[in-house]
Amino acid sequence: MLSQDNIDERLAANEVRINSHLGITAKLAPKVGLPSDFCYQIIRQVGNYKDVYDRHSGPNTIINLPRGLNDLHINGGLHYPLPIK
């Protein structure tokens, strides 16, 4: 899973699946007016869904709201991410 904590090392590992997921190899982003590294920048600066949820609503916040149905399907939730090809 890509997160704020591991995105730089995963990108440095030059993994084909990660490069594809981040749009680096597909080069589709410029065709729709976005910088080619926009996915990387979003994850690096904001984080993935778990990063954001944990930061604002998770166990280390005053809200302390368990993810429950907001969790991934493999953890009993309803989130089912699209497969990375």
N, C-alpha and C positions, 0 to 999 in steps of 0.2 A: 504494500500500500504506500502510495506517495503521501508524504506529509511535510509540514514545514521543517521538521527536524531532520529528515533524510533526503530531501529533494536534491541538494547539491551533490551528495555522495552518489546517489543513484544516477544523476546526470553524468557525473565524472566517470562512472563505470561503463558508460557508452552502451547501455543495454538497448537492443533493438526495440523491444516492446515499450520501454520507457520513452525512447526517442520518438516512436510512433505516436504514443499517447499524448506526448507534449506537443505534437505537431511539427517537430523538428525535421523529420524525414519527409512528411507529406507535403509541406510547404503550401498548405491550403489557406492559412490565415491571411497572408497578404492579398489573396484573391477577394477576400471580403473586407479588406481595409483594416486588418489588425496586424500588429507586429508579429513576426514569426515566433517569438518567445512568450506570447501572451499567457499561455497555460502555465508555463514555468513561473512567470511573474505573479500570477494570481495565487498559486500554491505557496510560493516563497513569501509573499507579503501578507496574505490573508489566511492561508491554510486550506486544508480540505474540509469537508463537512464536519468530521469528528473534531478537528482542531478548533473550529469555530464554535461548535456546540459545547465542547468541554470548557472553552474559555469564557463563554457567556452564560451557560445554564447548567454546566456539569457539576461533578462532585466537589470540586475545589472552589465553588462559588457560593454565595449566600442562598441562591435558589436551590442548589443541590438536587436538580431534577434528573432522575435516572433516564437513560435514553429510551428504554422500553421499546415501543413500536417505531421510534426514530432510529433504531439501531439497524445494522446490516441483517439481512435475512439469515445469515449463518449464525447470528447471535439471537435469533428469535424476533427480530424486527421486520419491518416491511420494505426497507431499502434494498433494492436489487440493482447493483450497478451494471451497466452494459459491459460485456466482456471486452477485453483489450485484445485486438488481433494483431 
